[in-house]
Amino acid sequence: MRNLQGGLWLIQREKPSLMILAEAENIAESEAELRALKAVVRLPVVLLGSGEQSAIVRTLLAGADAYLPWSSEPALLLSHLRALLRRATAQAKSYSIA
């Protein structure tokens, strides 16, 4: 994996609202990274990659919250990010209700 420990340290320090990951050259590596990340962090994850249907399916099944091809328009990426942030905020509020 591509330095998961360093990424986890950075997450603890910066406390991001979501993560954007680049697809690894080997899709199995991306799947493993997503599973490991989702096991310890509760953050929305967007994966950017080739856009091949098999890669999209495999990474979504591995835990990605969204997958967009590198060729996506910036407006499409932003709309996905905003939707994920809205959903994460709504979920956080529902967890805090006693």
Summary of the structure (lengths in Angstrom):
residues: 98
radius of gyration: 13.7
end to end distance: 38.9
largest distance: 44.5
contacts: 265
relative contact order: 0.16
helix: 59%
strand: 13%
